[in-house]
């Protein structure tokens, strides 16, 4: 399984990490996932809360 590090922050994380940087405004961040019409067969988010797929976790790194 691949692990991706994406920096979501106001200031640049440095030239080496800018390709994975999503600039964000000041304040508390929130994430939104856009999911299109899901299928019922696995892997699926259905039924809500107990499907066979879920989004990857988010880790706060300071």
N, CA, C and O atoms as a GROMACS GRO file, in nm:
protein
  248
    1UNK      N    1   0.084  -0.118   0.000
    1UNK     CA    2   0.000   0.000   0.000
    1UNK      C    3   0.089   0.125   0.000
    1UNK      O    4   0.182   0.136   0.081
    2UNK      N    5   0.062   0.216  -0.089
    2UNK     CA    6   0.138   0.340  -0.098
    2UNK      C    7   0.096   0.436   0.011
    2UNK      O    8  -0.022   0.443   0.048
    3UNK      N    9   0.191   0.511   0.062
    3UNK     CA   10   0.164   0.614   0.162
    3UNK      C   11   0.201   0.747   0.100
    3UNK      O   12   0.313   0.766   0.052
    4UNK      N   13   0.108   0.840   0.102
    4UNK     CA   14   0.130   0.972   0.046
    4UNK      C   15   0.132   1.074   0.158
    4UNK      O   16   0.051   1.067   0.251
    5UNK      N   17   0.222   1.169   0.150
    5UNK     CA   18   0.225   1.279   0.244
    5UNK      C   19   0.186   1.405   0.168
    5UNK      O   20   0.254   1.445   0.074
    6UNK      N   21   0.077   1.466   0.209
    6UNK     CA   22   0.031   1.590   0.148
    6UNK      C   23   0.033   1.697   0.257
    6UNK      O   24  -0.026   1.680   0.364
    7UNK      N   25   0.100   1.806   0.230
    7UNK     CA   26   0.109   1.915   0.326
    7UNK      C   27  -0.005   2.013   0.300
    7UNK      O   28  -0.014   2.070   0.191
    8UNK      N   29  -0.092   2.032   0.398
    8UNK     CA   30  -0.201   2.128   0.388
    8UNK      C   31  -0.174   2.234   0.493
    8UNK      O   32  -0.198   2.213   0.612
    9UNK      N   33  -0.123   2.348   0.448
    9UNK     CA   34  -0.083   2.453   0.541
    9UNK      C   35  -0.072   2.586   0.468
    9UNK      O   36  -0.069   2.592   0.346
   10UNK      N   37  -0.067   2.693   0.547
   10UNK     CA   38  -0.062   2.828   0.490
   10UNK      C   39   0.072   2.855   0.422
   10UNK      O   40   0.077   2.900   0.308
   11UNK      N   41   0.180   2.828   0.493
   11UNK     CA   42   0.314   2.861   0.442
   11UNK      C   43   0.376   2.742   0.369
   11UNK      O   44   0.347   2.626   0.399
   12UNK      N   45   0.461   2.773   0.274
   12UNK     CA   46   0.528   2.669   0.198
   12UNK      C   47   0.606   2.576   0.290
   12UNK      O   48   0.673   2.623   0.383
   13UNK      N   49   0.598   2.444   0.266
   13UNK     CA   50   0.675   2.350   0.347
   13UNK      C   51   0.821   2.340   0.303
   13UNK      O   52   0.898   2.261   0.358
   14UNK      N   53   0.858   2.419   0.205
   14UNK     CA   54   0.994   2.414   0.151
   14UNK      C   55   0.992   2.363   0.008
   14UNK      O   56   0.902   2.288  -0.030
   15UNK      N   57   1.090   2.402  -0.068
   15UNK     CA   58   1.094   2.370  -0.211
   15UNK      C   59   1.084   2.219  -0.236
   15UNK      O   60   1.019   2.178  -0.332
   16UNK      N   61   1.146   2.138  -0.153
   16UNK     CA   62   1.146   1.992  -0.175
   16UNK      C   63   1.007   1.930  -0.160
   16UNK      O   64   0.981   1.825  -0.218
   17UNK      N   65   0.918   1.993  -0.082
   17UNK     CA   66   0.786   1.936  -0.056
   17UNK      C   67   0.673   2.012  -0.125
   17UNK      O   68   0.556   1.976  -0.108
   18UNK      N   69   0.703   2.116  -0.202
   18UNK     CA   70   0.599   2.198  -0.263
   18UNK      C   71   0.513   2.122  -0.365
   18UNK      O   72   0.399   2.162  -0.389
   19UNK      N   73   0.564   2.016  -0.423
   19UNK     CA   74   0.484   1.941  -0.520
   19UNK      C   75   0.366   1.870  -0.453
   19UNK      O   76   0.269   1.834  -0.520
   20UNK      N   77   0.372   1.849  -0.322
   20UNK     CA   78   0.263   1.786  -0.246
   20UNK      C   79   0.201   1.884  -0.146
   20UNK      O   80   0.152   1.842  -0.042
   21UNK      N   81   0.204   2.014  -0.177
   21UNK     CA   82   0.154   2.117  -0.087
   21UNK      C   83   0.022   2.172  -0.137
   21UNK      O   84   0.011   2.213  -0.253
   22UNK      N   85  -0.078   2.173  -0.051
   22UNK     CA   86  -0.206   2.237  -0.080
   22UNK      C   87  -0.216   2.360   0.009
   22UNK      O   88  -0.238   2.346   0.129
   23UNK      N   89  -0.200   2.480  -0.047
   23UNK     CA   90  -0.207   2.601   0.035
   23UNK      C   91  -0.343   2.612   0.104
   23UNK      O   92  -0.447   2.583   0.044
   24UNK      N   93  -0.342   2.654   0.228
   24UNK     CA   94  -0.464   2.668   0.307
   24UNK      C   95  -0.464   2.804   0.377
   24UNK      O   96  -0.357   2.856   0.408
   25UNK      N   97  -0.581   2.861   0.403
   25UNK     CA   98  -0.588   2.988   0.475
   25UNK      C   99  -0.561   2.968   0.624
   25UNK      O  100  -0.556   2.855   0.673
   26UNK      N  101  -0.545   3.079   0.695
   26UNK     CA  102  -0.533   3.074   0.841
   26UNK      C  103  -0.661   3.019   0.900
   26UNK      O  104  -0.766   3.022   0.835
   27UNK      N  105  -0.655   2.970   1.021
   27UNK     CA  106  -0.774   2.920   1.089
   27UNK      C  107  -0.777   2.768   1.092
   27UNK      O  108  -0.685   2.701   1.047
   28UNK      N  109  -0.885   2.716   1.147
   28UNK     CA  110  -0.901   2.570   1.158
   28UNK      C  111  -0.931   2.509   1.022
   28UNK      O  112  -1.023   2.553   0.952
   29UNK      N  113  -0.855   2.407   0.984
   29UNK     CA  114  -0.880   2.342   0.855
   29UNK      C  115  -0.995   2.242   0.865
   29UNK      O  116  -1.030   2.195   0.973
   30UNK      N  117  -1.053   2.210   0.752
   30UNK     CA  118  -1.149   2.101   0.742
   30UNK      C  119  -1.131   2.035   0.607
   30UNK      O  120  -1.095   2.101   0.509
   31UNK      N  121  -1.157   1.908   0.601
   31UNK     CA  122  -1.140   1.833   0.478
   31UNK      C  123  -1.276   1.792   0.424
   31UNK      O  124  -1.368   1.761   0.500
   32UNK      N  125  -1.289   1.793   0.292
   32UNK     CA  126  -1.412   1.754   0.226
   32UNK      C  127  -1.376   1.648   0.122
   32UNK      O  128  -1.280   1.665   0.047
   33UNK      N  129  -1.453   1.542   0.118
   33UNK     CA  130  -1.429   1.438   0.018
   33UNK      C  131  -1.550   1.434  -0.075
   33UNK      O  132  -1.664   1.418  -0.031
   34UNK      N  133  -1.524   1.447  -0.202
   34UNK     CA  134  -1.632   1.441  -0.300
   34UNK      C  135  -1.640   1.298  -0.352
   34UNK      O  136  -1.546   1.247  -0.413
   35UNK      N  137  -1.752   1.234  -0.327
   35UNK     CA  138  -1.774   1.097  -0.372
   35UNK      C  139  -1.887   1.098  -0.474
   35UNK      O  140  -1.992   1.156  -0.450
   36UNK      N  141  -1.865   1.033  -0.584
   36UNK     CA  142  -1.968   1.025  -0.687
   36UNK      C  143  -2.055   0.903  -0.662
   36UNK      O  144  -2.025   0.822  -0.575
   37UNK      N  145  -2.162   0.890  -0.738
   37UNK     CA  146  -2.260   0.785  -0.717
   37UNK      C  147  -2.191   0.653  -0.684
   37UNK      O  148  -2.125   0.594  -0.770
   38UNK      N  149  -2.204   0.605  -0.560
   38UNK     CA  150  -2.132   0.483  -0.520
   38UNK      C  151  -2.198   0.357  -0.574
   38UNK      O  152  -2.317   0.354  -0.604
   39UNK      N  153  -2.118   0.255  -0.584
   39UNK     CA  154  -2.172   0.126  -0.624
   39UNK      C  155  -2.199   0.042  -0.499
   39UNK      O  156  -2.147   0.072  -0.392
   40UNK      N  157  -2.278  -0.058  -0.512
   40UNK     CA  158  -2.313  -0.143  -0.399
   40UNK      C  159  -2.212  -0.257  -0.382
   40UNK      O  160  -2.190  -0.304  -0.271
   41UNK      N  161  -2.150  -0.301  -0.492
   41UNK     CA  162  -2.052  -0.409  -0.484
   41UNK      C  163  -1.924  -0.361  -0.418
   41UNK      O  164  -1.890  -0.243  -0.427
   42UNK      N  165  -1.852  -0.450  -0.352
   42UNK     CA  166  -1.726  -0.417  -0.286
   42UNK      C  167  -1.620  -0.379  -0.389
   42UNK      O  168  -1.620  -0.438  -0.497
   43UNK      N  169  -1.531  -0.286  -0.362
   43UNK     CA  170  -1.530  -0.202  -0.243
   43UNK      C  171  -1.634  -0.091  -0.255
   43UNK      O  172  -1.648  -0.031  -0.362
   44UNK      N  173  -1.704  -0.065  -0.149
   44UNK     CA  174  -1.812   0.032  -0.151
   44UNK      C  175  -1.824   0.100  -0.015
   44UNK      O  176  -1.789   0.041   0.087
   45UNK      N  177  -1.874   0.223  -0.015
   45UNK     CA  178  -1.901   0.292   0.112
   45UNK      C  179  -2.039   0.255   0.166
   45UNK      O  180  -2.077   0.296   0.275
   46UNK      N  181  -2.113   0.177   0.087
   46UNK     CA  182  -2.248   0.141   0.126
   46UNK      C  183  -2.251   0.007   0.198
   46UNK      O  184  -2.172  -0.080   0.162
   47UNK      N  185  -2.335  -0.016   0.295
   47UNK     CA  186  -2.424   0.082   0.355
   47UNK      C  187  -2.345   0.181   0.440
   47UNK      O  188  -2.238   0.147   0.492
   48UNK      N  189  -2.395   0.304   0.454
   48UNK     CA  190  -2.323   0.408   0.529
   48UNK      C  191  -2.281   0.359   0.667
   48UNK      O  192  -2.361   0.304   0.743
   49UNK      N  193  -2.154   0.380   0.697
   49UNK     CA  194  -2.101   0.343   0.828
   49UNK      C  195  -2.055   0.199   0.840
   49UNK      O  196  -1.988   0.165   0.938
   50UNK      N  197  -2.088   0.114   0.745
   50UNK     CA  198  -2.043  -0.025   0.755
   50UNK      C  199  -2.007  -0.085   0.620
   50UNK      O  200  -2.011  -0.207   0.603
   51UNK      N  201  -1.973  -0.001   0.525
   51UNK     CA  202  -1.931  -0.050   0.394
   51UNK      C  203  -1.792  -0.112   0.400
   51UNK      O  204  -1.728  -0.112   0.505
   52UNK      N  205  -1.744  -0.164   0.288
   52UNK     CA  206  -1.613  -0.230   0.283
   52UNK      C  207  -1.499  -0.133   0.255
   52UNK      O  208  -1.382  -0.174   0.256
   53UNK      N  209  -1.528  -0.007   0.231
   53UNK     CA  210  -1.425   0.092   0.204
   53UNK      C  211  -1.445   0.215   0.290
   53UNK      O  212  -1.559   0.254   0.318
   54UNK      N  213  -1.336   0.274   0.333
   54UNK     CA  214  -1.341   0.400   0.406
   54UNK      C  215  -1.223   0.484   0.364
   54UNK      O  216  -1.125   0.430   0.312
   55UNK      N  217  -1.229   0.614   0.385
   55UNK     CA  218  -1.119   0.701   0.346
   55UNK      C  219  -0.997   0.676   0.433
   55UNK      O  220  -1.011   0.633   0.548
   56UNK      N  221  -0.879   0.704   0.381
   56UNK     CA  222  -0.757   0.687   0.461
   56UNK      C  223  -0.756   0.786   0.576
   56UNK      O  224  -0.823   0.889   0.572
   57UNK      N  225  -0.681   0.754   0.678
   57UNK     CA  226  -0.674   0.842   0.795
   57UNK      C  227  -0.593   0.968   0.768
   57UNK      O  228  -0.517   0.976   0.672
   58UNK      N  229  -0.612   1.065   0.853
   58UNK     CA  230  -0.539   1.192   0.846
   58UNK      C  231  -0.459   1.206   0.975
   58UNK      O  232  -0.513   1.185   1.084
   59UNK      N  233  -0.331   1.241   0.962
   59UNK     CA  234  -0.245   1.257   1.077
   59UNK      C  235  -0.195   1.400   1.084
   59UNK      O  236  -0.140   1.452   0.987
   60UNK      N  237  -0.214   1.463   1.198
   60UNK     CA  238  -0.164   1.599   1.219
   60UNK      C  239  -0.016   1.591   1.255
   60UNK      O  240   0.021   1.522   1.350
   61UNK      N  241   0.067   1.660   1.178
   61UNK     CA  242   0.210   1.663   1.204
   61UNK      C  243   0.246   1.807   1.232
   61UNK      O  244   0.219   1.895   1.150
   62UNK      N  245   0.306   1.832   1.346
   62UNK     CA  246   0.346   1.969   1.381
   62UNK      C  247   0.495   1.984   1.374
   62UNK      O  248   0.548   2.092   1.400
   0.00000   0.00000   0.00000
